[in-house]
Amino acid sequence: MLKKISFTVNGKALSLEIDIRESLLEVLRTRLGFTGVKKGCGVGECGACTVLIDGTPIDSCIYLAVWAEGKSITTIEGVASKDGELSKVQQAFVEEGAIQCGFCTPGLVLTTTALAESGKEYTREELKRELSGHFCRCTGYNNILKAAEKSLKPEEHQCACGHHGEK
Amino acid sequence: MYNIKGYLDACTVSEAIELLAQNPNLRIIAGGTDVLIKMQHGQFQEAELLSIRTLESMADIKKLEDGTMIIGALATFSQIFNDPIIQAEIPALAEAAVSMGGPQIRNIATIGGNICNGATSADSASTLFALNASLRLESKTGARLVPIREFYLGPGKVDLKPGEILTEFRVAPEDYRGFGGHYIKFAARKAMDIATLGVSVMCKVAAKTLTEVRIGLGVAGPTPLRCVEAEEFAKGQEISKDTLAQIGKLAVKSTNARTSWRASKEYREHLVEELVQRALKTAIVRAGGEELA
């Protein structure tokens, strides 16, 4: 059974016929080529397939594509600026060495992006809780947590005298 | 691809009920975090799905003028955890909500689905048991209110009749006002895990005495349950370590735990005895009692 849906992916409005049996993960990866959306466990445990739906992190493997009607979806491909400049969150992941094989990275960057955009403050324990839906099997979680903390910190600048201060 | 034969979207509760009456084979889907995962594991093949996920009227959390709390069946776990009314009035339910799954699951999984799934490990169930919550079930022939303790019939089996939809949970003011509560989820991991045991305790205290205690347990039997004998004993007892120890021991009597790969029956019984006391200790303080050393 086919159904036509209209939705936005990374700011671009799209309209396409999808099969009602398809997950959002399948549509994003195989129909639209957003291969930054990773397929891990397929049952909502590992978080590799996380995308933002109207700004909220969701496991796209257990989200039917028909449910995307009218929604605005962000994948990792939509996080950096068009000219390739990394987002603050992506930059923090690079600086903290929070990446090894990279399979969990898109999901973690997206969840962290949602946390950063929420404008809320999180304690370290709360951050751990908010990142707990992502499995990383190589870096360990310390650098990821550091990157998330850095992402959520108000921006700092360094002046000539070497002091750090908030802008 | 999921093995789905048909898919319908209901726009209103009455439309959903009408569609269900026409085709009782329809499988209701909301958040999908149980239904779709079961499908991935080979159950519900060639499912004809009826999606109720866009019925916004069923996602509200509100307090009525008489104090009755209404929690829509489609309220998500994130929504419950972040809801100011729940946080203020029934913090134990907020604790239970945030213990379930991980953030992405909580963002989409609904409390109605958690209960209709019928699992003894449902994180929201033990607290709803302790709250004497009732369920509003609507069908073409009308609506009925069922106490949650009567809704569970067996493992994975609930009293949801063909053609019925769970629309909301109700908690009467006398079932939460004046109570202090606490939920403890015991699991091997802090996130993305199924409870080895879930303990929810609500209590009322007056002048160093327990005036009412309610103990809801998950995974201590084939369905969530209440520890009636321990509750009866607790009424009117002076708050002391000894009282708590006796309550913990009596709580085990109401259980019917089993051995699974997660934990043995004996281990679960030990957890019941210990965690009921720990949960009660915190609940006593939240109810205005003094902290036990």
Chai-1 contact restraints between the chains, C-beta under 6 A:
chainA,res_idxA,chainB,res_idxB,connection_type,confidence,min_distance_angstrom,max_distance_angstrom,comment,restraint_id
A,I20,B,I4,contact,1.0,0.0,6.0,A-B,restraint_1
A,I20,B,Y7,contact,1.0,0.0,6.0,A-B,restraint_2
A,R21,B,M1,contact,1.0,0.0,6.0,A-B,restraint_3
A,R21,B,Y2,contact,1.0,0.0,6.0,A-B,restraint_4
A,R21,B,I4,contact,1.0,0.0,6.0,A-B,restraint_5
A,E22,B,M1,contact,1.0,0.0,6.0,A-B,restraint_6
A,G42,B,Q40,contact,1.0,0.0,6.0,A-B,restraint_7
A,V43,B,I37,contact,1.0,0.0,6.0,A-B,restraint_8
A,V43,B,Q40,contact,1.0,0.0,6.0,A-B,restraint_9
A,G44,B,T33,contact,1.0,0.0,6.0,A-B,restraint_10
A,G44,B,I105,contact,1.0,0.0,6.0,A-B,restraint_11
A,E45,B,M192,contact,1.0,0.0,6.0,A-B,restraint_12
A,T50,B,Q104,contact,1.0,0.0,6.0,A-B,restraint_13
A,T56,B,N107,contact,1.0,0.0,6.0,A-B,restraint_14
A,P57,B,Q104,contact,1.0,0.0,6.0,A-B,restraint_15
A,I58,B,Q104,contact,1.0,0.0,6.0,A-B,restraint_16
A,I58,B,N107,contact,1.0,0.0,6.0,A-B,restraint_17
A,I58,B,I108,contact,1.0,0.0,6.0,A-B,restraint_18
A,D59,B,Q104,contact,1.0,0.0,6.0,A-B,restraint_19
A,I62,B,G32,contact,1.0,0.0,6.0,A-B,restraint_20
A,I62,B,L36,contact,1.0,0.0,6.0,A-B,restraint_21
A,E130,B,P103,contact,1.0,0.0,6.0,A-B,restraint_22
A,S132,B,G102,contact,1.0,0.0,6.0,A-B,restraint_23
A,S132,B,A191,contact,1.0,0.0,6.0,A-B,restraint_24
A,G133,B,G102,contact,1.0,0.0,6.0,A-B,restraint_25
A,G133,B,P103,contact,1.0,0.0,6.0,A-B,restraint_26
A,G133,B,Q104,contact,1.0,0.0,6.0,A-B,restraint_27
